[in-house]
Amino acid sequence: MFGTSKVFIGVVHLPPLPGSPRWSGDLDSVLEWARRDARSLAEGGVHGLIVENYGDVPYVPGSVGPHTVAAMAMATRAVQEVVDLPVGINMLRNDPVSAIAVAVATGCRFVRINVHHGVMAADEGVIEGKAHETLRYRSALGADDQVKIFTDLLVKHATPLGTSDLSYLARETVERSLADLLIVSGDATGEEASLHDLEVVKGAVPEVPVLVGSGLNEGNAPGYLAVGDGAIVGTSLKMGGHIHNPVDVSRVAALSQRFAEARNNP
């Protein structure tokens, strides 16, 4: 999909969308924000992008509703107008069916699912993995080859209701819930993932790509990239390292160099 090893995926964090408490009422400004950040990420050297309804706090734990789906589709198309890179969807907090619907309609290549397998307790309530529904819906749309499933293990901002054995969860998520790629994150957005956790997951499923899902930056990238297959990066690419700021193309370019070094020095 990305045509390279040590994949660098940048996040387009959207401002609040229609229906969310902080919605400004101006969709054009949301679309321009998406285009601007997408351009900066592409110019800095990312290999792909993921579009998230990040501004929609507090998140809906299940179906986000048609207004959010429509706005996400428009934002995704706005991103695709200005970059020629693989794009994915993350429909927060955990609405993979809607994410797949947007992905199919817009030609996206993957979705990120926070809870695909197992059960997590979060501020939104109890969030259940629904791999059975997600994969059947993807098949019904004829998108098994088009839209790949990227899923978190023990997703951030949540606590497992069940085992926290990462080796077991990694194997089960791949073998029983048919994930295409796994993501290892820290406890919260922007917080560093455990390098040990990354090593455990990669050791459990060496045949499956494993990405770092939070906390990667220019300083710690070499250690993570020596073990994992890449990363999804958001916070450290923003101006001043603050998540609500626009993307800083110089930060993207500097981190892109770390990915290039990891590819050239396996």
Backbone bond lengths (Angstrom), bond angles and torsions (degrees), N, CA, C in turn:
res aa  C-N    CA-C-N  psi(-1)  N-CA   C-N-CA  omega(-1)  CA-C   N-CA-C  phi
1 M - - - 1.466 - - 1.528 111.88 -
2 F 1.335 116.19 -45.40 1.465 120.22 -174.84 1.526 112.84 -96.70
3 G 1.308 116.57 -15.13 1.453 120.39 176.33 1.509 114.84 71.51
4 T 1.315 118.07 21.41 1.456 121.10 -178.83 1.524 109.79 -159.40
5 S 1.317 116.19 162.98 1.463 121.04 169.74 1.522 108.48 -92.68
6 K 1.326 115.98 170.01 1.472 121.92 -179.07 1.533 110.09 50.66
7 V 1.312 114.11 68.20 1.463 121.84 -170.99 1.528 111.15 -75.50
8 F 1.318 115.13 136.25 1.465 123.80 -178.77 1.533 107.42 -115.56
9 I 1.351 115.59 105.96 1.467 121.45 -179.85 1.525 108.28 -108.78
10 G 1.323 116.45 124.87 1.451 121.69 177.87 1.519 111.26 -97.41
11 V 1.333 116.16 149.38 1.465 121.34 -176.81 1.527 110.49 -102.31
12 V 1.337 115.22 131.62 1.457 122.13 169.66 1.524 106.80 -97.94
13 H 1.336 116.19 100.04 1.468 121.61 179.32 1.525 108.45 -83.84
14 L 1.308 117.36 109.77 1.460 120.15 -178.01 1.527 111.65 -77.68
15 P 1.325 117.34 145.32 1.465 120.58 169.35 1.526 109.81 -64.90
16 P 1.335 117.82 172.37 1.472 120.52 -178.62 1.530 112.50 -53.86
17 L 1.330 114.41 137.48 1.463 122.27 -178.43 1.531 110.31 -101.19
18 P 1.329 117.89 167.61 1.472 121.06 178.89 1.529 112.05 -51.58
19 G 1.324 115.42 135.50 1.459 121.25 178.85 1.510 114.55 94.46
20 S 1.332 117.87 -16.37 1.467 119.47 179.11 1.534 109.58 -89.32
21 P 1.340 117.44 156.82 1.469 120.24 -172.21 1.520 115.30 -58.49
22 R 1.332 118.41 -30.33 1.462 121.22 -176.74 1.528 112.98 -101.14
23 W 1.300 117.51 12.97 1.467 121.58 179.64 1.524 110.31 -56.24
24 S 1.334 116.29 128.84 1.462 121.85 -175.35 1.516 113.28 -84.40
25 G 1.331 116.66 -17.60 1.455 120.25 -176.14 1.515 113.93 90.18
26 D 1.342 117.21 3.10 1.467 121.40 -176.45 1.526 109.72 -122.98
27 L 1.335 116.30 93.10 1.459 119.97 -178.18 1.530 111.58 -70.95
28 D 1.319 117.50 -31.21 1.466 119.75 179.40 1.526 111.33 -58.85
29 S 1.337 117.54 -37.95 1.461 120.21 -180.00 1.529 110.93 -69.09
30 V 1.327 116.66 -33.78 1.469 120.87 175.83 1.521 109.83 -63.96
31 L 1.313 117.25 -44.80 1.457 121.25 -178.68 1.525 111.21 -66.05
32 E 1.315 116.97 -38.09 1.463 119.66 178.33 1.524 110.86 -68.40
33 W 1.339 117.23 -37.22 1.470 121.05 174.75 1.529 109.44 -58.95
34 A 1.324 116.54 -45.53 1.462 120.87 -179.19 1.526 110.91 -62.26
35 R 1.324 116.58 -45.13 1.470 119.51 179.96 1.526 111.33 -62.56
36 R 1.334 116.94 -44.57 1.460 121.07 -177.97 1.518 111.35 -61.72
37 D 1.340 117.15 -48.78 1.460 119.34 -178.84 1.528 111.48 -66.85
38 A 1.328 117.15 -36.93 1.465 120.43 178.16 1.524 110.85 -62.56
39 R 1.328 116.32 -43.64 1.471 119.83 178.11 1.537 110.88 -60.46
40 S 1.329 115.75 -45.05 1.465 120.00 -178.17 1.522 111.03 -63.44
41 L 1.316 116.82 -42.33 1.459 120.72 179.35 1.526 111.12 -64.29
42 A 1.324 116.48 -44.19 1.465 120.25 179.68 1.524 110.78 -65.64
43 E 1.325 117.18 -42.97 1.464 121.11 179.90 1.525 111.07 -62.59
44 G 1.331 116.35 -34.62 1.458 120.21 -179.52 1.515 114.37 -76.65
45 G 1.329 117.75 -16.21 1.457 119.35 172.48 1.517 117.47 113.47
46 V 1.341 119.11 18.93 1.468 118.86 176.52 1.527 110.18 -68.61
47 H 1.318 115.72 160.28 1.466 121.41 179.45 1.528 112.33 -97.34
48 G 1.315 117.39 -15.50 1.450 122.06 -179.56 1.515 109.99 -165.89
49 L 1.322 115.66 169.72 1.459 121.91 -178.69 1.517 110.01 -131.33
50 I 1.320 115.78 152.74 1.459 121.31 170.82 1.520 108.18 -129.60
51 V 1.324 115.92 131.52 1.454 122.73 -178.38 1.520 108.76 -100.27
52 E 1.339 116.82 127.42 1.463 122.25 -177.89 1.525 110.99 -126.75
53 N 1.321 116.25 142.92 1.471 121.49 171.47 1.525 109.74 -82.53
54 Y 1.335 114.79 57.21 1.467 121.74 -171.00 1.525 112.68 -63.08
55 G 1.327 117.35 -31.80 1.452 120.09 -175.30 1.513 115.48 -80.04
56 D 1.340 117.27 1.86 1.470 120.52 -172.56 1.524 114.36 -87.19
57 V 1.322 118.48 29.55 1.469 120.84 178.99 1.527 110.63 -69.38
58 P 1.344 117.26 148.76 1.459 127.37 -11.78 1.529 110.70 -69.86
59 Y 1.326 115.90 139.45 1.449 120.59 -172.80 1.524 112.65 -73.81
60 V 1.319 114.92 149.94 1.459 121.91 173.45 1.528 107.51 -80.00
61 P 1.322 119.23 130.74 1.466 119.65 -175.95 1.524 114.24 -73.74
62 G 1.330 117.61 -22.83 1.463 120.67 -178.67 1.509 111.41 -117.51
63 S 1.331 116.07 -129.27 1.457 121.28 -178.91 1.531 110.97 -65.03
64 V 1.329 116.40 130.43 1.462 120.15 -174.35 1.522 113.06 -80.30
65 G 1.306 118.25 -19.83 1.456 121.17 -179.23 1.518 112.33 101.43
66 P 1.333 116.64 155.57 1.468 120.69 -174.58 1.518 114.46 -65.26
67 H 1.337 118.40 -28.63 1.458 120.53 179.56 1.527 111.36 -65.34
68 T 1.334 116.52 -39.75 1.459 120.40 178.48 1.521 110.56 -70.75
69 V 1.320 116.77 -41.00 1.464 120.68 178.01 1.527 110.38 -58.90
70 A 1.324 116.30 -45.86 1.462 120.31 -179.28 1.527 111.35 -63.07
71 A 1.333 116.76 -44.58 1.461 120.46 -179.44 1.531 111.19 -66.23
72 M 1.324 117.25 -39.90 1.464 120.31 177.89 1.522 110.93 -63.53
73 A 1.312 117.15 -39.88 1.470 120.21 178.20 1.528 110.25 -62.48
74 M 1.334 117.03 -42.69 1.461 120.47 179.19 1.525 111.25 -65.12
75 A 1.328 116.83 -42.22 1.469 120.65 179.59 1.523 110.96 -65.70
76 T 1.310 116.36 -39.00 1.463 120.49 179.07 1.521 110.88 -64.31
77 R 1.321 116.89 -44.03 1.461 120.20 177.51 1.530 110.61 -63.80
78 A 1.326 117.20 -35.96 1.466 120.06 177.20 1.523 110.58 -62.02
79 V 1.321 116.81 -41.65 1.468 121.33 176.85 1.519 110.46 -62.85
80 Q 1.315 116.76 -45.39 1.468 120.65 -177.18 1.526 112.46 -66.98
81 E 1.320 116.97 -21.52 1.462 120.36 177.29 1.522 112.40 -67.72
82 V 1.333 116.95 -25.90 1.466 119.32 -171.38 1.526 113.78 -114.48
83 V 1.341 118.53 -6.55 1.461 120.72 177.79 1.526 109.70 -134.48
84 D 1.318 115.43 155.51 1.462 121.89 176.01 1.523 107.98 -119.87
85 L 1.326 114.43 71.19 1.456 122.35 -177.67 1.522 109.37 -138.67
86 P 1.337 118.41 157.09 1.464 119.63 171.88 1.528 110.32 -61.06
87 V 1.323 115.62 135.76 1.466 121.37 -178.79 1.524 108.99 -122.95
88 G 1.332 115.72 142.93 1.459 121.64 176.80 1.522 110.66 -126.14
89 I 1.332 115.41 172.20 1.460 122.88 -176.33 1.523 109.62 -126.41
90 N 1.338 116.31 136.25 1.463 121.64 167.60 1.519 107.59 -125.56
91 M 1.334 116.88 111.60 1.458 122.05 -178.10 1.530 108.01 -98.68
92 L 1.325 114.67 96.46 1.454 120.71 -176.74 1.530 111.62 -75.56
93 R 1.364 118.90 142.25 1.444 120.70 9.91 1.526 112.45 -89.03
94 N 1.332 115.84 -34.71 1.462 117.56 -178.43 1.521 109.81 -161.46
95 D 1.343 115.33 75.71 1.465 121.02 179.60 1.526 109.37 -126.30
96 P 1.330 116.84 74.61 1.461 119.49 -176.14 1.525 113.88 -66.88
97 V 1.324 117.90 -29.62 1.464 119.26 178.76 1.525 110.31 -63.53
98 S 1.325 117.11 -46.61 1.459 119.81 177.31 1.520 111.42 -64.75
99 A 1.319 116.90 -37.25 1.464 120.11 178.11 1.522 110.76 -62.09
100 I 1.330 116.14 -43.33 1.466 119.62 178.68 1.525 110.59 -66.05
101 A 1.327 117.16 -37.96 1.466 119.97 178.44 1.528 110.52 -59.92
102 V 1.335 116.94 -45.95 1.460 120.57 178.53 1.532 110.26 -65.47
103 A 1.329 116.61 -41.48 1.464 120.36 -179.29 1.526 111.52 -61.02
104 V 1.310 116.23 -43.83 1.466 119.68 -179.38 1.530 110.55 -67.03
105 A 1.330 116.37 -43.33 1.463 120.32 -177.77 1.520 112.81 -65.56
106 T 1.334 117.15 -30.24 1.462 121.11 -174.79 1.526 113.70 -107.02
107 G 1.332 117.59 -3.23 1.454 120.26 179.63 1.511 114.88 80.23
108 C 1.331 117.11 25.91 1.465 120.32 177.73 1.522 110.60 -73.86
109 R 1.328 115.05 161.89 1.455 120.34 -172.05 1.524 115.02 -105.09
110 F 1.335 117.43 -14.14 1.459 118.56 -178.53 1.519 110.06 -158.90
111 V 1.336 115.28 162.98 1.458 121.87 170.65 1.521 107.80 -128.15
112 R 1.327 115.49 146.93 1.463 120.85 171.40 1.517 107.36 -101.25
113 I 1.333 115.35 128.36 1.459 121.03 -179.36 1.524 108.30 -116.90
114 N 1.311 116.85 121.45 1.465 120.77 -177.34 1.520 112.49 -66.65
115 V 1.331 116.85 -43.41 1.468 121.14 178.84 1.527 107.78 -131.91
116 H 1.306 115.61 99.77 1.474 122.21 -180.00 1.518 110.90 -101.30
117 H 1.325 115.88 -29.08 1.464 122.79 -174.61 1.522 108.03 -138.14
118 G 1.334 117.18 130.74 1.449 120.22 178.51 1.525 112.56 90.47
119 V 1.329 115.09 -167.00 1.469 121.59 -175.66 1.526 108.84 -135.76
120 M 1.346 115.57 135.34 1.461 121.23 179.70 1.520 109.89 -127.11
121 A 1.328 116.37 144.58 1.458 122.03 172.45 1.523 108.03 -99.18
122 A 1.338 115.89 127.46 1.458 120.90 -177.10 1.520 109.43 -137.84
123 D 1.337 116.93 178.05 1.461 119.13 179.42 1.523 111.82 -64.09
124 E 1.341 117.07 -21.71 1.463 120.39 177.45 1.525 112.64 -81.62
125 G 1.331 117.43 -8.47 1.458 121.98 -176.76 1.510 110.31 118.86
126 V 1.307 116.21 -157.73 1.465 121.79 179.27 1.531 108.55 -85.68
127 I 1.326 115.43 124.70 1.464 121.52 -178.39 1.522 108.85 -113.23
128 E 1.303 115.91 120.49 1.457 121.95 -177.52 1.524 111.57 -103.54
129 G 1.332 115.19 138.05 1.448 119.78 171.28 1.520 109.75 -69.09
130 K 1.310 115.43 137.77 1.471 120.30 -178.60 1.515 109.93 -130.33
131 A 1.327 114.90 54.58 1.462 119.76 -179.22 1.522 111.35 -57.26
132 H 1.331 116.35 -36.05 1.471 119.28 -177.99 1.523 111.53 -61.84
133 E 1.331 117.33 -40.23 1.465 120.87 178.44 1.527 111.17 -74.42
134 T 1.320 116.02 -44.59 1.458 121.34 -176.05 1.524 111.58 -59.67
135 L 1.318 116.26 -49.58 1.456 119.81 -175.23 1.521 112.22 -71.88
136 R 1.321 117.12 -33.98 1.463 118.79 175.75 1.533 111.46 -68.44
137 Y 1.317 116.64 -36.88 1.462 120.05 177.39 1.530 110.55 -65.90
138 R 1.331 116.00 -43.48 1.463 119.49 177.82 1.530 110.92 -59.69
139 S 1.309 115.79 -42.77 1.470 119.56 178.50 1.520 111.96 -65.04
140 A 1.340 115.82 -39.39 1.463 119.85 -179.78 1.521 111.65 -62.15
141 L 1.333 116.89 -29.81 1.462 121.07 178.32 1.527 112.49 -89.02
142 G 1.328 116.63 1.97 1.457 120.78 179.84 1.520 113.12 67.25
143 A 1.333 116.20 33.07 1.466 120.27 -171.62 1.526 113.44 -114.91
144 D 1.327 118.18 19.45 1.461 119.90 -178.38 1.524 111.91 -59.00
145 D 1.317 117.74 -37.60 1.458 120.72 -179.54 1.529 112.12 -84.00
146 Q 1.325 116.34 -31.32 1.470 119.86 -175.84 1.518 112.61 -75.43
147 V 1.341 117.14 -47.40 1.468 121.50 -169.38 1.528 109.97 -109.76
148 K 1.318 116.46 111.24 1.454 121.58 -179.70 1.533 110.70 -90.58
149 I 1.332 115.10 152.47 1.461 122.10 -176.75 1.524 109.96 -98.33
150 F 1.333 116.52 109.46 1.460 123.18 172.40 1.538 106.07 -101.91
151 T 1.314 117.93 123.86 1.464 118.67 -175.93 1.525 113.02 -134.43
152 D 1.325 113.64 142.90 1.460 120.82 176.15 1.521 110.80 -74.09
153 L 1.339 115.10 150.64 1.460 122.62 166.97 1.524 106.87 -108.39
154 L 1.319 117.23 126.14 1.473 121.91 -178.58 1.528 109.37 49.16
155 V 1.318 115.02 63.46 1.458 122.27 -171.98 1.529 112.29 -55.24
156 K 1.325 115.71 152.11 1.469 121.95 -179.91 1.524 111.17 -64.13
157 H 1.320 115.23 161.13 1.468 123.26 -178.33 1.536 111.71 58.75
158 A 1.329 117.42 35.77 1.471 120.41 -178.69 1.534 109.46 -161.21
159 T 1.328 114.61 163.53 1.465 122.68 -179.76 1.522 108.64 -128.70
160 P 1.337 118.25 135.72 1.470 119.46 -177.17 1.525 112.82 -71.43
161 L 1.318 115.81 140.09 1.460 121.88 169.82 1.528 106.37 -103.09
162 G 1.312 114.46 82.37 1.460 120.86 -172.79 1.512 108.42 144.02
163 T 1.307 116.70 -160.37 1.454 120.82 -175.62 1.523 111.68 -65.77
164 S 1.334 115.37 147.52 1.461 121.31 172.99 1.528 110.37 -114.26
165 D 1.322 116.19 17.31 1.460 122.24 178.38 1.533 108.55 -71.87
166 L 1.318 116.57 103.54 1.459 120.67 -173.62 1.522 113.26 -64.91
167 S 1.313 117.20 -36.36 1.461 119.90 179.18 1.525 110.47 -62.53
168 Y 1.312 116.01 -46.03 1.469 121.30 178.18 1.528 110.81 -64.43
169 L 1.323 116.96 -46.13 1.463 120.80 -179.03 1.524 111.83 -62.89
170 A 1.313 116.70 -38.85 1.466 119.99 179.21 1.523 110.69 -61.49
171 R 1.314 116.44 -47.37 1.471 119.73 -179.49 1.530 111.06 -65.38
172 E 1.320 116.39 -43.78 1.459 119.84 -178.81 1.535 111.84 -65.10
173 T 1.326 116.20 -40.03 1.469 120.17 -177.97 1.521 110.98 -66.21
174 V 1.316 116.32 -33.06 1.467 120.21 177.97 1.528 111.19 -81.15
175 E 1.325 117.10 -45.83 1.464 120.48 -172.07 1.524 113.32 -80.95
176 R 1.344 117.84 -34.79 1.457 120.47 -175.81 1.531 113.59 -105.41
177 S 1.331 116.66 -26.32 1.462 119.90 178.62 1.531 112.61 -111.10
178 L 1.325 116.67 3.16 1.470 124.18 167.39 1.527 114.11 56.78
179 A 1.331 116.17 39.98 1.463 120.32 175.36 1.525 110.15 -69.71
180 D 1.327 116.02 145.53 1.466 121.55 178.58 1.518 112.25 -91.19
181 L 1.327 117.24 -22.83 1.467 122.54 -176.21 1.525 108.15 -156.16
182 L 1.326 116.57 145.57 1.462 121.77 -179.37 1.525 110.77 -115.14
183 I 1.341 115.34 151.23 1.461 122.15 -177.09 1.529 108.85 -127.22
184 V 1.325 115.81 131.44 1.467 122.66 177.78 1.527 108.23 -114.10
185 S 1.329 116.92 123.69 1.460 121.63 -175.84 1.519 111.73 -126.10
186 G 1.342 115.15 172.06 1.450 121.28 171.65 1.517 110.27 -81.81
187 D 1.337 116.17 -167.58 1.461 120.25 -176.30 1.526 113.33 -75.96
188 A 1.342 117.08 -20.89 1.462 120.61 -176.70 1.521 109.37 -151.42
189 T 1.318 115.91 166.41 1.460 121.44 178.78 1.527 110.37 -55.67
190 G 1.325 116.46 128.79 1.455 121.52 178.72 1.513 114.80 85.43
191 E 1.337 118.05 -11.84 1.459 120.83 179.89 1.527 110.86 -84.55
192 E 1.322 115.42 143.16 1.452 120.42 -175.51 1.526 112.03 -65.40
193 A 1.323 114.80 137.79 1.458 120.65 171.69 1.525 109.24 -73.99
194 S 1.313 115.81 156.91 1.462 120.81 176.42 1.523 109.24 -77.76
195 L 1.330 116.42 124.89 1.461 120.00 176.77 1.517 110.70 -62.77
196 H 1.331 116.31 -35.12 1.463 119.80 176.95 1.528 110.95 -62.62
197 D 1.334 116.81 -43.32 1.464 119.90 178.13 1.531 110.80 -60.29
198 L 1.319 116.27 -41.04 1.457 120.39 178.84 1.523 110.63 -61.84
199 E 1.312 116.58 -42.21 1.467 121.02 179.05 1.522 111.17 -64.57
200 V 1.338 116.73 -39.84 1.469 120.54 179.42 1.524 111.01 -63.79
201 V 1.323 116.43 -46.45 1.464 120.27 -177.94 1.522 110.54 -66.28
202 K 1.308 117.44 -45.32 1.467 120.24 -179.99 1.521 110.93 -63.57
203 G 1.322 116.92 -35.74 1.451 120.22 177.60 1.520 112.89 -69.20
204 A 1.338 116.26 -31.42 1.462 120.43 -178.40 1.525 112.09 -74.90
205 V 1.345 116.44 -34.88 1.471 120.58 -177.99 1.532 109.45 -133.84
206 P 1.326 117.31 68.25 1.475 119.80 -174.91 1.520 114.12 -62.60
207 E 1.318 116.48 -19.86 1.466 120.16 -178.49 1.529 113.31 -84.48
208 V 1.336 116.92 -6.98 1.465 121.89 -175.06 1.531 109.45 -110.67
209 P 1.346 118.77 135.91 1.471 120.01 176.09 1.529 111.24 -62.02
210 V 1.320 116.04 139.24 1.458 122.38 178.36 1.526 108.09 -129.42
211 L 1.325 116.08 124.75 1.451 121.80 -178.64 1.526 111.50 -111.89
212 V 1.328 115.87 152.07 1.466 122.04 168.87 1.525 106.93 -80.04
213 G 1.342 116.97 133.08 1.455 120.35 -174.22 1.508 115.87 -108.61
214 S 1.324 117.97 -2.78 1.473 119.66 177.18 1.515 109.63 -164.44
215 G 1.331 115.31 152.92 1.450 121.73 169.58 1.516 116.76 81.95
216 L 1.326 118.45 0.71 1.463 118.90 -179.49 1.526 109.67 -78.19
217 N 1.341 115.90 136.26 1.454 121.31 179.11 1.521 109.34 -144.49
218 E 1.323 115.88 -179.36 1.463 120.03 -175.31 1.524 111.68 -60.73
219 G 1.322 117.25 -34.59 1.459 120.33 -176.85 1.517 114.26 -74.53
220 N 1.343 117.21 -41.19 1.471 118.98 -174.95 1.517 113.67 -97.61
221 A 1.330 117.71 -3.89 1.460 120.85 -175.82 1.532 113.74 -55.82
222 P 1.342 119.93 -42.96 1.470 118.06 -177.63 1.523 114.02 -56.62
223 G 1.325 117.22 -40.73 1.462 119.82 179.90 1.522 112.41 -65.52
224 Y 1.316 116.57 -44.92 1.463 120.03 178.98 1.525 111.58 -65.45
225 L 1.314 116.98 -43.98 1.463 120.64 -174.04 1.524 112.39 -73.91
226 A 1.332 117.24 -16.11 1.458 119.85 173.56 1.519 111.31 -70.51
227 V 1.333 116.43 -21.12 1.466 121.58 -177.53 1.525 111.51 -109.76
228 G 1.325 116.88 -51.40 1.452 121.70 -174.77 1.515 113.36 -86.10
229 D 1.320 114.42 175.31 1.459 121.38 -176.06 1.521 112.98 -98.17
230 G 1.327 117.39 5.52 1.450 121.23 179.69 1.510 110.21 148.85
231 A 1.336 115.31 -162.15 1.468 118.87 -175.99 1.518 110.87 -159.27
232 I 1.333 113.51 153.98 1.465 122.58 168.27 1.519 105.69 -104.57
233 V 1.339 116.72 122.11 1.464 120.28 -170.32 1.519 110.28 -126.78
234 G 1.330 115.37 134.12 1.452 120.74 178.85 1.512 112.50 -131.34
235 T 1.331 117.01 -70.11 1.463 122.62 -169.82 1.522 113.25 -56.09
236 S 1.324 118.43 -47.96 1.468 120.38 -173.47 1.523 112.85 -69.66
237 L 1.334 117.67 -9.41 1.466 121.22 179.71 1.523 112.63 -93.15
238 K 1.323 116.90 -3.53 1.461 120.79 -177.56 1.528 111.44 -87.38
239 M 1.315 116.46 156.19 1.458 121.09 177.18 1.526 109.86 -56.72
240 G 1.324 115.57 123.58 1.453 120.61 -179.03 1.511 114.07 73.28
241 G 1.322 117.63 3.98 1.451 121.21 -177.87 1.511 114.15 71.80
242 H 1.344 117.04 20.50 1.459 121.91 -179.68 1.530 109.46 -103.99
243 I 1.313 117.35 127.21 1.452 121.90 -167.86 1.520 113.98 -63.34
244 H 1.321 118.47 -27.01 1.467 120.44 -177.57 1.531 113.01 -85.81
245 N 1.326 116.81 -1.34 1.461 120.68 178.99 1.531 111.22 -87.56
246 P 1.325 116.95 163.13 1.470 119.54 173.78 1.525 111.57 -64.99
247 V 1.324 115.57 162.73 1.459 121.53 176.66 1.529 109.63 -68.61
248 D 1.336 115.66 139.61 1.461 123.50 177.22 1.524 107.46 -102.95
249 V 1.329 117.18 109.63 1.460 120.43 -173.89 1.529 111.76 -61.28
250 S 1.324 118.03 -29.98 1.467 119.76 179.01 1.526 111.34 -67.87
251 R 1.318 116.78 -35.42 1.468 119.77 176.08 1.527 110.44 -67.50
252 V 1.325 116.53 -39.40 1.467 120.14 178.31 1.525 110.14 -62.41
253 A 1.325 116.45 -46.10 1.459 121.29 -178.50 1.528 111.45 -62.93
254 A 1.321 116.69 -40.00 1.467 120.19 -179.89 1.521 110.82 -65.50
255 L 1.324 116.64 -41.91 1.463 119.52 179.01 1.523 110.87 -71.57
256 S 1.320 117.18 -34.66 1.464 120.67 176.85 1.527 111.04 -57.82
257 Q 1.320 116.35 -34.88 1.458 120.23 178.23 1.525 111.18 -64.49
258 R 1.335 116.74 -35.54 1.465 119.87 177.40 1.541 110.67 -65.32
259 F 1.323 117.01 -38.12 1.465 120.34 176.99 1.524 110.73 -65.37
260 A 1.320 116.72 -40.96 1.462 120.61 178.42 1.530 110.72 -63.01
261 E 1.322 116.55 -41.56 1.466 120.39 178.19 1.521 111.07 -62.88
262 A 1.344 117.06 -38.54 1.467 120.48 179.49 1.525 110.87 -66.25
263 R 1.328 116.66 -36.95 1.472 119.43 177.50 1.527 111.55 -68.69
264 N 1.312 115.89 -37.03 1.463 120.10 -175.96 1.517 113.36 -82.21
265 N 1.344 116.13 -14.47 1.467 120.31 -179.16 1.520 110.18 -130.30
266 P 1.339 116.73 66.65 1.478 119.76 -175.80 1.529 111.48 -66.23
